Amino acid sequence: MAFVLFFFAAWFITTTFLIMPKKISIIENTFVLMVILIININWGWIIYEGMERIELTEESMNYTAFLLLRSVIIPLILVTQLNLVHKSNTIFVVLVSLIILLFFSSLTSILNIADYVKWNLGFDAIYYLLLHVIAYYSLLFIRKIAYKEVTYT
């Protein structure tokens, strides 16, 4: 059941991202996606394996659902959110994406994908807010670097 829900969510978010008109270039989208993906995977490794704050399931389909969340859903929600920020109210879009991310985190607990040992949704909320900030500043960084090209020869 968990795999089906997370697979559908990954498919839906990917399709939404591909169909929506983008205000950010493909290079900027790719850079932010890669930065968030690297941070998310490393953070997960530290919290799940290193510090043992959250225990993951041993079942293969549920673990695949976790991998979809970590590697597809979270980064694409953040990149989609960055593309939507330019169109509408920034605070509203960030809050909606934060609520969606927390919903998926609570689903992992409900569907027995992850067991929160020394962790709670408050820590997840702080982590997701930091991911939003990192995504925004990585976008600003790539824009700053991209416009700093060599003009003197």
C-alpha positions in Angstrom: 0.0 0.0 0.0 2.8 2.4 0.9 4.6 1.8 -2.4 1.5 2.5 -4.4 0.8 5.8 -2.6 4.4 7.0 -2.8 4.7 5.9 -6.4 1.6 7.8 -7.4 2.8 10.8 -5.4 6.2 10.7 -7.2 4.5 10.3 -10.6 2.0 13.2 -9.8 4.7 15.6 -8.6 7.0 14.8 -11.5 4.1 15.3 -14.0 3.1 18.5 -12.4 6.7 19.8 -12.5 7.1 18.9 -16.2 3.8 20.4 -17.2 3.9 23.7 -15.3 5.3 26.8 -16.9 8.7 27.3 -15.4 10.1 30.7 -14.3 13.5 29.3 -13.6 15.8 28.0 -16.4 16.6 24.3 -16.8 20.2 24.9 -15.6 19.0 26.6 -12.4 16.3 23.9 -11.9 18.9 21.1 -12.3 21.4 22.8 -10.0 18.9 23.3 -7.2 17.5 19.8 -7.7 21.0 18.3 -7.4 21.9 20.4 -4.3 18.7 19.4 -2.5 19.2 15.7 -3.6 22.7 15.6 -2.3 21.8 17.3 1.0 18.7 15.1 1.5 20.5 11.8 0.8 23.4 12.7 3.1 21.1 14.0 5.8 19.0 10.9 5.6 22.1 8.7 5.9 23.3 10.6 9.0 19.9 10.6 10.8 18.9 7.0 9.8 22.1 5.1 9.8 24.6 7.2 11.7 22.6 8.6 14.7 19.9 6.0 14.6 17.2 8.5 15.3 14.7 6.9 12.9 14.5 3.2 12.1 13.6 2.2 8.6 11.6 -0.8 7.5 13.1 -4.0 6.4 10.4 -4.7 3.8 11.6 -4.1 0.2 8.5 -2.4 -1.1 8.2 -0.1 1.9 11.9 0.7 1.6 11.4 1.5 -2.1 8.6 3.9 -1.0 11.0 5.6 1.3 13.6 5.9 -1.5 10.9 7.5 -3.7 10.2 10.0 -1.0 13.9 10.8 -0.3 15.1 10.9 -3.9 12.1 12.1 -6.0 9.3 13.6 -4.0 11.2 15.9 -1.6 13.5 17.5 -4.2 10.8 17.9 -6.8 8.4 19.5 -4.3 11.2 22.1 -3.4 12.0 22.8 -7.1 8.3 23.1 -8.0 7.9 25.5 -5.0 10.8 27.6 -6.3 9.1 27.9 -9.7 5.8 28.8 -8.1 7.2 31.5 -5.7 7.8 33.8 -8.6 4.1 33.7 -9.5 2.3 34.1 -6.2 2.6 34.8 -2.5 5.9 33.4 -1.2 4.8 32.6 2.3 1.7 30.8 1.1 3.6 28.6 -1.3 6.3 27.8 1.3 3.6 26.9 3.9 1.8 24.7 1.4 4.9 22.8 0.4 5.9 22.5 4.1 2.5 21.0 4.9 2.8 18.6 2.0 6.3 17.5 3.1 5.1 17.0 6.7 2.1 15.0 5.4 4.5 12.7 3.6 6.6 12.4 6.7 3.6 11.5 8.8 2.6 8.9 6.2 5.9 7.2 6.6 5.2 6.7 10.2 1.5 5.7 9.7 2.4 3.2 7.0 5.3 1.7 9.0 8.0 2.8 6.6 9.9 4.6 9.4 9.7 4.4 13.1 10.5 7.7 14.9 12.7 6.6 17.8 14.4 9.8 18.9 12.7 12.1 16.4 9.4 13.9 15.8 7.6 15.9 13.2 8.9 19.2 14.8 12.4 18.2 13.8 11.2 17.3 10.3 9.5 20.8 10.1 12.8 22.5 11.0 14.7 20.3 8.5 12.2 21.1 5.7 12.3 24.8 6.5 16.1 24.7 6.2 15.8 22.8 2.9 13.6 25.6 1.6 16.2 28.2 2.7 19.0 26.1 1.1 17.0 25.7 -2.1 16.4 29.5 -2.3 20.0 30.5 -1.6 21.4 27.9 -4.0 19.2 29.4 -6.7 20.6 32.8 -5.8 24.1 31.4 -5.9 23.7 29.8 -9.3 22.2 33.1 -10.7 25.1 35.1 -9.3 27.7 32.7 -10.7 25.9 32.5 -14.1 25.8 36.3 -14.6 29.5 36.6 -13.6 30.9 35.6 -16.9 34.2 36.7 -18.5 33.6 40.0 -20.4 37.3 41.1 -20.8 39.5 39.3 -23.3 
